[in-house]
Amino acid sequence: MQTRNRFLDDIAAMATSAAGVATGVREEIDQVVRQQMERVTDGMDLVRREEFEAVREMAILAREENEALKARIAVLEAAANKPAAAKKRAPKTARTKTSEPSDTV
């Protein structure tokens, strides 16, 4: 046969209540600390994570576009330099043939 001990029941009830109160106090302390940290960081003019990620993506895209444009410029410069080199290498006889008057009139 078990006997109920009122003293132990009261201690158990107080421990349960104390745990609930401690949890509530902890949540309130967390909230106050979070608000203080937000106030401090807002005063420091820090960048939010979302803004940082957006600017980071823009920088990556700009870097990729810059590399593509560099490659395109290199191709265009190479194409522009080819005819100039071909003109310099052309024989002089070819130039004089075009400058001679033709017999057909």
RAQUI-V906696 format. One record per residue. N is the residue number from 1. RES is the residue in three letters. PHI is phi in degrees with one decimal (none if undefined). Layout:
n: (N,N)
res: (RES,RES)
phi: (PHI,PHI)
This chain:
n: (1,2,3,4,5,6,7,8,9,10,11,12,13,14,15,16,17,18,19,20,21,22,23,24,25,26,27,28,29,30,31,32,33,34,35,36,37,38,39,40,41,42,43,44,45,46,47,48,49,50,51,52,53,54,55,56,57,58,59,60,61,62,63,64,65,66,67,68,69,70,71,72,73,74,75,76,77,78,79,80,81,82,83,84,85,86,87,88,89,90,91,92,93,94,95,96,97,98,99,100,101,102,103,104,105)
res: (MET,GLN,THR,ARG,ASN,ARG,PHE,LEU,ASP,ASP,ILE,ALA,ALA,MET,ALA,THR,SER,ALA,ALA,GLY,VAL,ALA,THR,GLY,VAL,ARG,GLU,GLU,ILE,ASP,GLN,VAL,VAL,ARG,GLN,GLN,MET,GLU,ARG,VAL,THR,ASP,GLY,MET,ASP,LEU,VAL,ARG,ARG,GLU,GLU,PHE,GLU,ALA,VAL,ARG,GLU,MET,ALA,ILE,LEU,ALA,ARG,GLU,GLU,ASN,GLU,ALA,LEU,LYS,ALA,ARG,ILE,ALA,VAL,LEU,GLU,ALA,ALA,ALA,ASN,LYS,PRO,ALA,ALA,ALA,LYS,LYS,ARG,ALA,PRO,LYS,THR,ALA,ARG,THR,LYS,THR,SER,GLU,PRO,SER,ASP,THR,VAL)
phi: (none,-102.5,-109.6,-88.1,-103.8,-63.0,-61.3,-68.1,-63.5,-66.2,-65.1,-63.8,-65.6,-66.8,-65.9,-64.8,-65.4,-64.6,-64.6,-64.1,-65.2,-62.7,-64.2,-63.3,-64.7,-61.4,-62.0,-67.8,-64.0,-58.8,-64.9,-64.9,-63.4,-61.4,-63.6,-64.1,-63.9,-63.0,-63.5,-66.1,-69.1,-64.9,-72.1,-87.2,58.1,-86.1,-86.7,-74.7,-60.1,-63.3,-65.2,-61.2,-64.2,-64.1,-67.3,-62.6,-62.5,-62.9,-66.2,-63.8,-63.8,-64.9,-64.9,-64.8,-64.8,-62.1,-64.5,-64.3,-67.7,-61.1,-64.1,-64.9,-63.5,-62.1,-65.6,-65.3,-66.7,-64.6,-67.9,-70.8,-79.7,-64.6,-63.3,-65.3,-69.7,-67.7,-66.8,-68.5,-88.3,-64.7,-67.2,-67.3,-65.6,-67.8,-72.4,-73.8,-63.3,-73.6,-90.1,-75.8,-69.6,-91.2,-81.1,-82.8,-132.2)
